Amino acid sequence: MDAETLDLFVVGVNHKTADTSLREKLALSPAHVPDKLETLIGESAVHEVALLSTCNRTEVYTVFEDTAQSSDKLFSLIRRNFSAIESGDRSRFYFHKGRQAVHHLLGVTSGLDSMILGEPQIGGQVKDALRLAQQAQTIGVFLNRLFHLALHTAKTVRSETAITRGAVSVAYAAVELAEKVFKDLSGHSALLIGAGKTGRLAAKHLKGRNIKELYIANRTLKRAEALAAEMDAVAMPFEKIADRLHEVDIVIGSTGADDYVLQAEDVRRSMSRRNKRYLFFIDIAMPRDFDPAINSLNNVFLNNMEALRQVAEQNALKREQELPVAYDIVDEAVDEYQRWRGVQDVKPTIVALRKKLGAIRRGELDKFKHRVDDEEMQRMEELTHRLLNKILHFPMRELNSTKESNQQGPLTAEVLRNIFELKDRYHEE
């Protein structure tokens, strides 16, 4: 396989292209990512791969065969590895290649493609995706460089723009939505289900709005107790959630559970003890924590990620004016990656050319080592070494002068690889 038949690709769905039900089919918890990476790297066309899976997106980043059928092959790969995906789902997927793929990840990591513009959690999620791919040994020099650059770029965007000013997290939007319903949270109580990063943020924002009482439940009680102690809240055993619903007004779900944490019947039973008081659910988990049928019950309101979109759009208006500056930073970083990529395309050719001509020189010298004395052999060594350097000077000069050109450098390298029958840079010994 020639080097030029490989390129960087991203294929995925997000909150803009796919509804919750489709995103749920692709959602992966961190515990399931390593197995999926191992399966994906086993695909013959995949040379590197990393997975980014959050509540709002699932994306596969890969160094993959670049052909006219690449998008078809990538979608087939997705269907093989995510069995719930159907052929009709293809229109919901986006496919980016090369520079466009680089731009996409840098924008995502900087919070510019989030449902809530400037949302800071995505940076940590990208860092986790990089760590999991490194641990699974499915990431190589190209994706490793790309992910590190994306994290650095996001840091620059945060420090040099006001894109994250104000409320930007999904957790904050959930609390803001609750405040719109109840006006003043100081007279109400809330139950937070899930003590992970998103749960911690939600707890912090609830306490910041002076919630009267905050309960925290988690499958691992110790984690709930630790967060409760930090937030001056009360830990609740996970198995008691359904029995205690009548005590709270707001329930926020942020677990990584595969199944519903609460069914409609659980809520129906609790409502008989609430004397017609409203019960407000906010589902910010993916897959969803709450049975959608809950929303059909009287005096019960269920809002999920889709319901947060309006809140997100209102908050985004305050930060949209920062987008031009943020994208200028991203564009500069994309140029940096492309220049580096150009060097990587050319550098192996320089090494391989010197190695190939050096081997020819050595082979010819070996034919004479038994015909001449040591002194004569030494002179031949020095002469052929100088000749080799003079011959290499011209192609080396051309490669070095064009190696940072995104078009000319790789083209020159390809010509030399073909002329001298050099090995592909992905398969050099």
Number of C-alpha atoms within 10 A of each C-alpha: 11 15 18 15 10 19 19 23 24 25 19 25 24 23 19 12 14 18 15 18 11 18 25 20 15 23 23 21 15 16 10 10 20 21 10 17 22 15 12 24 19 12 11 9 18 17 20 22 27 32 25 24 25 23 23 22 23 21 21 19 23 29 22 23 23 18 13 8 9 17 18 13 15 22 20 15 15 20 16 13 15 14 10 12 18 11 9 7 13 16 10 15 15 15 18 17 21 16 16 14 21 27 21 20 25 27 22 19 29 32 25 24 19 25 25 26 24 31 26 21 20 22 19 13 16 23 16 16 21 24 16 21 23 16 11 18 16 23 24 16 9 17 21 19 14 21 22 14 20 28 21 16 23 25 15 15 27 17 11 13 17 18 26 23 13 13 19 24 22 25 27 23 24 25 23 18 19 23 16 10 12 15 11 14 23 15 12 16 18 25 26 26 25 27 27 16 14 20 24 21 18 26 30 17 19 27 18 11 15 15 18 15 20 24 25 30 28 24 16 12 15 14 17 27 21 15 23 21 12 12 17 13 20 17 22 22 16 17 12 10 21 17 12 13 21 18 17 19 22 22 24 29 28 27 26 20 16 14 12 15 19 17 16 16 14 16 22 16 14 16 20 11 12 16 8 11 15 17 23 21 23 25 25 28 24 28 25 25 25 26 18 16 12 19 17 12 15 13 13 18 15 20 19 21 23 15 16 21 16 15 19 24 14 11 19 22 11 16 19 16 13 17 17 11 15 24 17 12 20 25 18 13 20 24 15 14 20 18 16 17 20 20 20 17 22 22 19 18 23 18 14 20 21 16 13 14 16 15 12 13 16 13 11 11 15 12 9 13 14 10 10 11 10 11 9 12 17 12 11 16 15 11 11 16 15 12 13 16 14 11 12 15 11 10 16 18 11 13 23 14 12 20 25 21 17 17 11 15 21 25 18 17 25 20 11 17 20 11 9 12 13 20 19 17 20 12 9 10 7
